[in-house]
Amino acid sequence: MKDVELRSLTAMIEDALIGNFDHRKRSSSICMSGETCDIEVSYDALTGKVEAMIYGDDVRKSYPNVQKLIEDSISTEKIDNEVYLEEMRDDEEYEAVMDNRMALDRAYGYGYGIYW
């Protein structure tokens, strides 16, 4: 597998793992199907491990170490950073909504409200 192909594949996998991240389980998994093989990749944020499974005899014969290459090439730091930024945006949006509710409560003379 060429270096450019590997980088393209890992970037696509990283983006898919970020998009499918389950914030409650702190993990993500994806399945991709191609013409000659299927790839299943999972990431666990608690352990920091990436596991890749490749199904397809032709690919395993042609590229015997591709599974390890994919696991080693995926940037867990990138995934963690993107997930952290997404969570921070969600927290800021929630805080803004709660601040608006409190401001409305004060404007109507209800005190601080029951939102906290």
GROMACS elastic network, one bead per residue, 0.5 to 0.9 nm:
[ bonds ]
;  ai    aj funct       b0    kb
    1     4     6  0.84185   500
    1     5     6  0.65541   500
    1     6     6  0.65534   500
    1    62     6  0.88118   500
    1    63     6  0.69332   500
    1    66     6  0.76480   500
    2     5     6  0.52345   500
    2     6     6  0.62163   500
    2     7     6  0.87156   500
    3     6     6  0.50862   500
    3     7     6  0.61910   500
    3     8     6  0.85982   500
    4     7     6  0.51877   500
    4     8     6  0.61627   500
    4     9     6  0.85744   500
    5     8     6  0.51029   500
    5     9     6  0.60676   500
    5    10     6  0.85582   500
    6     9     6  0.50791   500
    6    10     6  0.60461   500
    6    11     6  0.84728   500
    6    66     6  0.89602   500
    6    69     6  0.81759   500
    6    70     6  0.74419   500
    6    73     6  0.80728   500
    7    10     6  0.51701   500
    7    11     6  0.60178   500
    7    12     6  0.85199   500
    7    73     6  0.77271   500
    7    74     6  0.89237   500
    8    11     6  0.52124   500
    8    12     6  0.62274   500
    8    13     6  0.86517   500
    9    12     6  0.51389   500
    9    13     6  0.61600   500
    9    14     6  0.86132   500
    9    70     6  0.82912   500
   10    14     6  0.59690   500
   10    15     6  0.85150   500
   10    70     6  0.65865   500
   10    71     6  0.88571   500
   10    73     6  0.65540   500
   10    74     6  0.57183   500
   10    75     6  0.83897   500
   11    14     6  0.50800   500
   11    15     6  0.61884   500
   11    16     6  0.85845   500
   11    74     6  0.76434   500
   11    75     6  0.87909   500
   12    15     6  0.52628   500
   12    16     6  0.62362   500
   12    17     6  0.86672   500
   13    16     6  0.50835   500
   13    17     6  0.60809   500
   13    18     6  0.85894   500
   13    30     6  0.78141   500
   13    32     6  0.87793   500
   13    41     6  0.77519   500
   13    74     6  0.77915   500
   14    17     6  0.50749   500
   14    18     6  0.61635   500
   14    19     6  0.85917   500
   14    74     6  0.65436   500
   14    75     6  0.73003   500
   14    76     6  0.83111   500
   14    78     6  0.79010   500
   14    79     6  0.66125   500
   15    18     6  0.51332   500
   15    19     6  0.61707   500
   15    20     6  0.86572   500
   15    79     6  0.79937   500
   16    19     6  0.50296   500
   16    20     6  0.61054   500
   16    21     6  0.84873   500
   16    28     6  0.88318   500
   16    29     6  0.83556   500
   16    30     6  0.68305   500
   17    20     6  0.51757   500
   17    21     6  0.59237   500
   17    27     6  0.86492   500
   17    28     6  0.55507   500
   17    29     6  0.60986   500
   17    30     6  0.64403   500
   17    41     6  0.82028   500
   17    42     6  0.76556   500
   17    43     6  0.73796   500
   17    79     6  0.74095   500
   18    21     6  0.52754   500
   18    28     6  0.74216   500
   18    78     6  0.89196   500
   18    79     6  0.58179   500
   18    80     6  0.83950   500
   18    82     6  0.69637   500
   18    83     6  0.65553   500
   19    22     6  0.89268   500
   19    28     6  0.85289   500
   19    83     6  0.88376   500
   20    27     6  0.86320   500
   20    28     6  0.57285   500
   20    29     6  0.68128   500
   20    30     6  0.73572   500
   21    24     6  0.89670   500
   21    25     6  0.85403   500
   21    26     6  0.70994   500
   21    27     6  0.58267   500
   21    29     6  0.74900   500
   21    43     6  0.87533   500
   21    83     6  0.75990   500
   22    25     6  0.55288   500
   22    26     6  0.56311   500
   22    27     6  0.55576   500
   22    28     6  0.58963   500
   22    29     6  0.89303   500
   23    27     6  0.71118   500
   23    28     6  0.87591   500
   23    83     6  0.84315   500
   23    87     6  0.85180   500
   24    27     6  0.80908   500
   25    28     6  0.82552   500
   25    44     6  0.85444   500
   25    45     6  0.88404   500
   26    43     6  0.87363   500
   26    44     6  0.64004   500
   26    45     6  0.54666   500
   26    46     6  0.65849   500
   27    42     6  0.74727   500
   27    43     6  0.55580   500
   27    45     6  0.55650   500
   27    46     6  0.77179   500
   28    41     6  0.84023   500
   28    42     6  0.56546   500
   28    43     6  0.52013   500
   28    44     6  0.65677   500
   28    45     6  0.82457   500
   29    40     6  0.73443   500
   29    41     6  0.56138   500
   29    43     6  0.61911   500
   29    44     6  0.86474   500
   30    39     6  0.81733   500
   30    40     6  0.57782   500
   30    41     6  0.54617   500
   30    42     6  0.64168   500
   31    38     6  0.72497   500
   31    39     6  0.57341   500
   31    41     6  0.65366   500
   31    42     6  0.88043   500
   32    37     6  0.86489   500
   32    38     6  0.56980   500
   32    39     6  0.51301   500
   32    40     6  0.63631   500
   32    41     6  0.85185   500
   33    36     6  0.82736   500
   33    37     6  0.63404   500
   33    39     6  0.63641   500
   33    40     6  0.87042   500
   34    37     6  0.52977   500
   34    38     6  0.58321   500
   34    39     6  0.81298   500
   35    38     6  0.82021   500
   36    55     6  0.88193   500
   36    56     6  0.64301   500
   36    57     6  0.85619   500
   36    58     6  0.69991   500
   36    59     6  0.69803   500
   37    54     6  0.68064   500
   37    55     6  0.55110   500
   37    57     6  0.79191   500
   37    58     6  0.78015   500
   37    59     6  0.66430   500
   38    53     6  0.82227   500
   38    54     6  0.57854   500
   38    55     6  0.50646   500
   38    56     6  0.66472   500
   39    52     6  0.70146   500
   39    53     6  0.57714   500
   39    55     6  0.63575   500
   39    56     6  0.89135   500
   40    51     6  0.81918   500
   40    52     6  0.56993   500
   40    53     6  0.50981   500
   40    54     6  0.64416   500
   40    55     6  0.82742   500
   41    50     6  0.70858   500
   41    51     6  0.56360   500
   41    53     6  0.63390   500
   41    54     6  0.86427   500
   41    71     6  0.84140   500
   42    49     6  0.81944   500
   42    50     6  0.57359   500
   42    51     6  0.53148   500
   42    52     6  0.65426   500
   42    53     6  0.88392   500
   43    47     6  0.86679   500
   43    48     6  0.70636   500
   43    49     6  0.57969   500
   43    51     6  0.65207   500
   43    52     6  0.89265   500
   43    76     6  0.81087   500
   44    47     6  0.57035   500
   44    48     6  0.55532   500
   44    49     6  0.55668   500
   44    50     6  0.67254   500
   44    51     6  0.87606   500
   45    49     6  0.71453   500
   45    50     6  0.89259   500
   45    76     6  0.81512   500
   45    79     6  0.88061   500
   45    80     6  0.73160   500
   46    49     6  0.81723   500
   47    50     6  0.89778   500
   48    76     6  0.68087   500
   49    71     6  0.85431   500
   49    76     6  0.79910   500
   50    70     6  0.89106   500
   50    71     6  0.56912   500
   50    72     6  0.81108   500
   50    74     6  0.75712   500
   50    76     6  0.77427   500
   51    67     6  0.85152   500
   51    68     6  0.87512   500
   51    70     6  0.87226   500
   51    71     6  0.60557   500
   52    67     6  0.59108   500
   52    68     6  0.76874   500
   52    70     6  0.69585   500
   52    71     6  0.60260   500
   53    67     6  0.65498   500
   54    57     6  0.89299   500
   54    59     6  0.80857   500
   54    60     6  0.77097   500
   54    66     6  0.84547   500
   54    67     6  0.65315   500
   55    59     6  0.80543   500
   55    60     6  0.80313   500
   56    59     6  0.57324   500
   56    60     6  0.65628   500
   56    61     6  0.89248   500
   57    60     6  0.51653   500
   57    61     6  0.61602   500
   57    62     6  0.85886   500
   58    61     6  0.52427   500
   58    62     6  0.61093   500
   58    63     6  0.84164   500
   59    62     6  0.50657   500
   59    63     6  0.56917   500
   59    64     6  0.74870   500
   59    66     6  0.82979   500
   60    63     6  0.52536   500
   60    65     6  0.76711   500
   60    66     6  0.75254   500
   60    67     6  0.85252   500
   61    64     6  0.56132   500
   63    66     6  0.54294   500
   63    67     6  0.85563   500
   64    67     6  0.76792   500
   64    68     6  0.89200   500
   65    68     6  0.54856   500
   65    69     6  0.62568   500
   65    70     6  0.88210   500
   66    70     6  0.61090   500
   66    71     6  0.85883   500
   67    70     6  0.53047   500
   67    71     6  0.63457   500
   67    72     6  0.87133   500
   68    71     6  0.50769   500
   68    72     6  0.60653   500
   68    73     6  0.84364   500
   69    72     6  0.52060   500
   69    73     6  0.59379   500
   69    74     6  0.86926   500
   70    73     6  0.50999   500
   70    74     6  0.62622   500
   71    74     6  0.57743   500
   71    75     6  0.89107   500
   72    75     6  0.79504   500
   74    77     6  0.88306   500
   74    78     6  0.85537   500
   74    79     6  0.87786   500
   75    78     6  0.53275   500
   75    79     6  0.66255   500
   75    80     6  0.87874   500
   76    79     6  0.50635   500
   76    80     6  0.60534   500
   76    81     6  0.85106   500
   77    80     6  0.50800   500
   77    81     6  0.60387   500
   77    82     6  0.85621   500
   78    81     6  0.51603   500
   78    82     6  0.61382   500
   78    83     6  0.85313   500
   79    82     6  0.52881   500
   79    83     6  0.61048   500
   79    84     6  0.84866   500
   80    83     6  0.52078   500
   80    84     6  0.60024   500
   80    85     6  0.86104   500
   81    84     6  0.50468   500
   81    85     6  0.61631   500
   81    86     6  0.85985   500
   82    85     6  0.51468   500
   82    86     6  0.61909   500
   82    87     6  0.86471   500
   83    86     6  0.50516   500
   83    87     6  0.61696   500
   83    88     6  0.86029   500
   84    87     6  0.50997   500
   84    88     6  0.61368   500
   84    89     6  0.86603   500
   85    88     6  0.50237   500
   85    89     6  0.62058   500
   85    90     6  0.86326   500
   86    89     6  0.51673   500
   86    90     6  0.62880   500
   86    91     6  0.86936   500
   87    90     6  0.50304   500
   87    91     6  0.61472   500
   87    92     6  0.86052   500
   88    91     6  0.50194   500
   88    92     6  0.61176   500
   88    93     6  0.85668   500
   89    92     6  0.50989   500
   89    93     6  0.61387   500
   89    94     6  0.85878   500
   90    93     6  0.51292   500
   90    94     6  0.61780   500
   90    95     6  0.86205   500
   91    94     6  0.50851   500
   91    95     6  0.61251   500
   91    96     6  0.85767   500
   92    95     6  0.50557   500
   92    96     6  0.61067   500
   92    97     6  0.86485   500
   93    96     6  0.50889   500
   93    97     6  0.62880   500
   93    98     6  0.87029   500
   94    97     6  0.51662   500
   94    98     6  0.62519   500
   94    99     6  0.86098   500
   95    98     6  0.50630   500
   95    99     6  0.60313   500
   95   100     6  0.85559   500
   96    99     6  0.50392   500
   96   100     6  0.61874   500
   96   101     6  0.86612   500
   97   100     6  0.51477   500
   97   101     6  0.62967   500
   97   102     6  0.87426   500
   98   101     6  0.50291   500
   98   102     6  0.62020   500
   98   103     6  0.85731   500
   98   115     6  0.70981   500
   98   116     6  0.83456   500
   99   102     6  0.51259   500
   99   103     6  0.61105   500
   99   104     6  0.86208   500
  100   103     6  0.50261   500
  100   104     6  0.61783   500
  100   105     6  0.85725   500
  101   104     6  0.51381   500
  101   105     6  0.61567   500
  101   106     6  0.86643   500
  101   113     6  0.82390   500
  101   115     6  0.80016   500
  102   106     6  0.61738   500
  102   107     6  0.85277   500
  102   111     6  0.81627   500
  102   112     6  0.59249   500
  102   113     6  0.64663   500
  102   114     6  0.89264   500
  102   115     6  0.77054   500
  103   106     6  0.51459   500
  103   107     6  0.61032   500
  103   108     6  0.86746   500
  103   112     6  0.83463   500
  104   108     6  0.62177   500
  104   109     6  0.85208   500
  104   110     6  0.86085   500
  105   108     6  0.52240   500
  105   109     6  0.61214   500
  105   110     6  0.50443   500
  105   111     6  0.61801   500
  105   112     6  0.64463   500
  105   113     6  0.62197   500
  106   110     6  0.56646   500
  106   111     6  0.52762   500
  106   112     6  0.64258   500
  106   113     6  0.81500   500
  107   110     6  0.76875   500
  107   111     6  0.86355   500
  108   111     6  0.82588   500
  109   112     6  0.87973   500
  110   113     6  0.63148   500
  112   115     6  0.79808   500
  112   116     6  0.85042   500
  113   116     6  0.76718   500
